[in-house]
């Protein structure tokens, strides 16, 4: 399966954001993002791994680290398709996975993609939270899985449970408000759209999954190697960074004040090995009903 570029109209803005400014910022802070999210992904794979020989779909594969890890777990008899709405992520993932014989990549929108193959296991590390219409997207995942197939995904718990992001956003919102309208593309519903356990369960049940279960995972997230990098990270990515980006010139005018307040707010998280803050995710598992 090669590149698939069709995107549902409701997801066009998010696709533009992920292919543009968000891709650039994720590249810049990849050492933090990959490390922090990687720990949560590894915890999910440890508790509910694919089986050797499984055919795997990696949803929202990003740079492809999870795709390559899943390829290791399923072994040479298995295969993994890394899938992402952002072509630039897919291009980089494909380059970095050169030589991994059982991994391939494609870009497209899960809301409108019909896969030409079946999968035994679907995985996602923070890749399912940005769908404008999550039930149709997850229904497509369910339809791509064989009867009895398994889903394992990692999503952020509520913002209230994630001090690493909540504190920065509260600081920024003391200075600027996110405009109601902006010409800048946004990432869709946002990273905490599946933070409520009941809402996420209903999405998956509505998409036709069964035996939905959520397991809490609390692992610290590194915000920076030092306080200056943590402030730069907070103003570039996450809800605080989004508010600053969308506020535009108004935020840039008072950026020194915002950064000084962030420095003060994040200082308590600084230690000898960098700036680390509490982070909390759901590891969500579900299965496709058996026929019969």
Secondary structure as UniProt FT lines:
FT   HELIX           9..11
FT   HELIX           12..19
FT   HELIX           21..28
FT   HELIX           30..47
FT   TURN            52..53
FT   STRAND          55..59
FT   TURN            62..63
FT   HELIX           65..74
FT   TURN            76..77
FT   STRAND          79..84
FT   HELIX           87..96
FT   TURN            97..99
FT   TURN            101..102
FT   STRAND          103..107
FT   TURN            110..112
FT   STRAND          119..125
FT   HELIX           134..144
FT   STRAND          145..156
FT   HELIX           159..161
FT   HELIX           163..175
FT   TURN            191..194
FT   HELIX           197..206
FT   TURN            207..208
FT   STRAND          209..218
FT   STRAND          221..224
FT   HELIX           227..236
FT   HELIX           238..247
FT   HELIX           249..253
FT   HELIX           255..266
FT   HELIX           267..269
FT   STRAND          270..271
FT   TURN            272..273
FT   STRAND          274..277
FT   STRAND          280..288
//
